[in-house]
Amino acid sequence: MWLLAAALSALFAGITAIFAKCGIQKTDSDVATALRTAVVLLFAWCIAFAAGSAGTVLEIDAKSLFFLILSGLATGASWLCYFKALSLGDVNQVTPVDKSSTVLSVLLAILIFGETERLAVKLAGASLLAAGIFLMIEPQKTSGGRKNGRWLIYAVLSALFAALTSILAKIGISGVESNLGTAVRTAVVLLMAWGIVLIKGKQRQLKTIGRKELGFIALSGLATGGSWLCYYYAVQNGPVSVVVPIDKLSVLVTVLFSRLAFKEKLSRKASAGLCLMVIGTLAMAVGA
């Protein structure tokens, strides 16, 4: 069941990136992140109430709550960097770099949680993922023909924080119903995201957001909520070193939709990298 949940998480996550890109054509990335998080929070708590776990929120032990909060902070930082990267670069550029968090997550899971079963397969898969990601990274050029690497900096930071999110969540969600854990984490992300907006004085921009972009931001939030609920169920019930790579297959969905929606094409080099990423992921999934 956790394998199915991981696959659904990948599907929703892939759609999320497309909706997010559509929602930040003119909207500031920090403001978009804050609005998107509000939608995810509402969605997550509705599911938690439907699952009957919302009433047990006060029963969460201190250790689990601490790590859920840390995971939420890492997620917030990852989102802020990811949205900024999307606003500066193409979806096909940003997404593969963001997915490099997979390699770090796998290595950390092996070291911290002792997930050494089929270690050779996991390490081989992680190596293929790393090679594929490297091939998919292509520098973006400005209108003057010069290379612009600002998106890459934010994408790398997004990946680092995303890797920490998975590890911290695995610890924090132990003994906590996964839907409730997701809702608690999202509350932390919301506070962080709106805190950034207020500190930078960007709240005035809320009045200028067009209905179309607002709609795409809301859809992005709903897709994210669906992805998270599936992802943290899978993380709670399956090995992190396998769940994370499967979730990152969302890059396939993203690439497909970015081709249809934004006419973004992959070069031969990037296509080869995508193939390596898929092979590496499938190798770890089959070897689970």
C-alpha positions in Angstrom: 0.0 0.0 0.0 2.9 2.4 0.8 4.2 1.8 -2.8 0.9 3.0 -4.3 0.9 6.0 -1.9 4.4 6.9 -3.0 3.4 6.6 -6.7 0.3 8.9 -6.2 2.6 11.3 -4.3 4.8 11.5 -7.4 1.8 12.2 -9.7 0.4 15.0 -7.5 3.9 16.5 -7.0 4.4 16.6 -10.8 1.2 18.5 -11.3 2.1 20.8 -8.5 5.1 22.2 -10.3 3.1 23.1 -13.4 0.3 24.8 -11.5 2.9 26.6 -9.4 4.7 27.9 -12.5 1.4 29.2 -13.9 0.7 30.9 -10.7 3.9 33.0 -10.5 4.0 34.5 -13.9 3.4 37.9 -12.4 2.9 37.1 -8.7 5.9 37.4 -6.3 7.2 33.9 -5.3 7.1 34.5 -1.6 3.5 35.7 -1.7 2.6 32.7 -3.9 4.2 30.3 -1.4 2.3 31.8 1.5 -1.1 31.6 -0.4 -0.4 28.1 -1.5 0.5 27.0 2.0 -2.8 28.3 3.3 -4.7 26.1 0.8 -2.6 23.1 1.8 -3.2 23.8 5.5 -7.0 23.9 5.0 -6.9 20.7 2.9 -4.7 18.9 5.4 -6.8 19.7 8.4 -10.0 18.7 6.6 -8.5 15.3 5.9 -7.2 15.0 9.5 -10.8 15.7 10.8 -12.2 13.2 8.3 -9.7 10.6 9.4 -10.7 11.2 13.0 -7.2 12.1 14.1 -7.5 15.8 14.6 -8.8 15.5 18.1 -5.5 13.7 19.2 -3.3 16.7 18.4 -2.7 17.4 22.1 -1.6 13.8 22.6 1.5 14.2 20.4 4.6 13.7 22.5 7.3 16.4 22.8 9.9 14.6 20.7 7.5 14.0 17.8 6.2 17.6 17.9 9.8 18.9 18.0 10.8 17.0 14.8 7.5 17.8 13.1 8.2 21.5 13.7 11.8 21.2 12.4 10.5 19.3 9.3 8.0 22.1 8.8 10.7 24.7 8.9 12.8 22.8 6.5 9.8 22.5 4.2 9.1 26.2 4.3 12.7 27.0 3.5 12.6 24.5 0.6 9.4 26.0 -0.8 10.6 29.5 -0.7 13.8 28.6 -2.5 11.9 26.4 -5.0 9.3 29.1 -5.9 12.1 31.6 -6.4 14.0 29.2 -8.6 10.8 28.6 -10.7 10.4 32.4 -11.1 13.9 32.7 -12.5 14.3 29.5 -14.5 12.4 27.0 -16.7 10.5 24.2 -15.0 12.6 21.6 -16.8 15.7 23.2 -15.4 14.6 23.7 -11.8 12.8 20.4 -11.2 15.7 18.0 -11.8 18.0 20.0 -9.5 15.3 20.1 -6.8 15.0 16.3 -7.2 18.7 15.9 -6.3 17.5 15.9 -2.7 16.7 12.2 -3.4 20.4 11.2 -3.4 21.0 13.0 -0.1 17.8 11.6 1.4 18.8 8.0 0.5 22.3 8.4 1.9 21.0 10.0 5.2 18.3 7.2 5.5 21.1 4.6 5.2 23.2 6.3 7.8 20.5 7.4 10.3 17.9 4.7 10.0 20.2 1.8 9.0 18.2 1.1 5.8 21.0 -1.2 4.5 18.9 -3.9 3.0 19.9 -4.3 -0.7 22.5 -1.6 -0.1 24.3 -2.2 -3.4 21.1 -1.7 -5.4 20.3 1.5 -3.5 23.7 2.9 -4.0 23.8 2.0 -7.6 20.3 3.6 -8.1 21.5 6.8 -6.2 24.5 7.0 -8.5 22.3 6.8 -11.6 20.1 9.5 -10.2 23.0 11.7 -9.5 24.4 11.2 -13.0 20.9 11.9 -14.5 20.5 15.1 -12.5 23.9 16.3 -13.6 23.0 15.7 -17.3 19.7 17.5 -16.9 21.2 20.7 -15.5 21.5 23.2 -18.3 22.4 26.9 -17.8 19.7 29.4 -18.6 20.6 32.3 -20.8 19.4 35.9 -20.4 18.0 38.0 -23.2 21.6 39.3 -23.8 22.9 35.7 -24.4 24.7 35.5 -21.1 24.3 32.6 -18.7 22.2 33.2 -15.7 22.8 30.8 -12.8 20.7 32.5 -10.1 18.0 29.9 -10.5 20.5 27.1 -9.8 21.5 28.6 -6.4 17.9 28.6 -5.2 17.2 25.2 -6.7 20.2 23.6 -4.9 19.1 25.2 -1.6 15.6 23.8 -2.2 17.0 20.4 -2.6 19.1 20.5 0.6 16.2 21.6 2.7 13.9 19.0 1.0 16.3 16.3 2.0 16.3 17.4 5.6 12.5 17.5 5.5 12.2 13.8 4.7 14.6 12.7 7.4 13.1 15.0 10.1 9.6 14.0 9.1 10.4 10.3 9.4 11.4 10.8 13.0 8.6 13.2 13.9 5.8 11.2 12.3 6.7 8.0 14.2 3.7 7.3 16.5 1.6 10.1 15.0 -1.2 9.4 12.5 0.2 10.5 9.1 -2.7 12.9 8.2 -2.4 14.7 11.5 1.4 14.9 11.2 1.0 16.5 7.8 -1.5 19.0 9.2 0.8 20.0 12.0 3.8 20.4 9.7 1.8 22.5 7.3 0.8 24.9 10.2 4.5 25.5 10.8 5.2 26.1 7.1 2.3 28.6 7.0 3.7 30.6 9.9 7.1 30.7 8.3 5.8 31.6 4.8 3.6 34.5 6.0 6.4 35.6 8.4 8.7 36.0 5.4 6.0 38.0 3.5 5.4 40.3 6.4 9.1 40.9 7.1 9.7 41.8 3.5 6.5 44.0 3.4 5.1 42.1 0.5 1.5 41.8 1.9 0.4 44.8 -0.2 0.9 42.7 -3.3 -2.1 40.5 -2.4 -4.5 43.1 -3.8 -2.8 43.0 -7.2 -2.9 39.2 -7.9 -5.0 38.3 -10.9 -7.8 35.8 -10.6 -6.2 33.5 -13.1 -2.9 33.3 -11.2 -4.8 33.0 -7.9 -6.7 30.1 -9.2 -3.5 28.3 -10.3 -1.9 28.9 -6.9 -5.0 27.4 -5.2 -4.8 24.3 -7.6 -1.1 24.0 -6.8 -1.9 24.0 -3.1 -4.6 21.3 -3.5 -2.1 19.2 -5.6 0.5 19.7 -2.9 -1.9 18.6 -0.2 -2.7 15.4 -2.0 1.0 14.7 -2.6 1.9 15.3 1.0 -0.9 13.1 2.4 0.2 10.2 0.2 3.9 10.9 0.8 3.9 10.9 4.5 1.7 7.9 4.7 4.4 6.1 2.5 7.2 7.5 4.7 5.5 6.3 7.8 4.9 2.8 6.5 7.8 2.2 4.1 11.6 2.8 3.9 12.6 6.4 3.3 15.4 5.3 0.9 12.8 3.8 -1.4 9.8 6.1 -0.9 11.8 9.3 -1.7 13.1 8.1 -5.1 9.6 7.0 -6.2 8.2 10.3 -5.1 10.8 12.1 -7.3 9.5 10.3 -10.4 7.2 13.4 -10.4 9.8 14.8 -12.7 8.3 12.7 -15.5 4.9 14.2 -15.0 6.5 17.7 -14.8 8.5 17.3 -18.0 5.4 16.0 -19.9 3.1 18.9 -18.8 5.8 21.5 -19.2 6.2 20.4 -22.8 2.4 20.7 -23.3 1.8 23.9 -21.3 5.0 25.9 -21.8 6.5 24.4 -24.9 9.7 23.6 -23.0 11.8 21.0 -24.8 14.5 18.8 -23.4 17.8 18.6 -25.2 19.3 15.2 -26.0 21.6 15.5 -23.0 18.8 16.3 -20.7 16.7 13.5 -22.1 19.5 11.1 -21.4 19.7 12.4 -17.9 16.0 11.9 -17.4 16.3 8.3 -18.6 19.1 7.7 -16.0 17.0 9.2 -13.3 14.0 6.9 -14.1 16.3 3.8 -14.3 17.9 4.6 -11.0 14.5 5.1 -9.3 13.0 2.0 -10.7 16.1 0.0 -9.7 15.6 1.1 -6.0 11.8 0.5 -6.2 12.1 -3.0 -7.6 14.8 -3.8 -5.1 12.7 -2.7 -2.2 
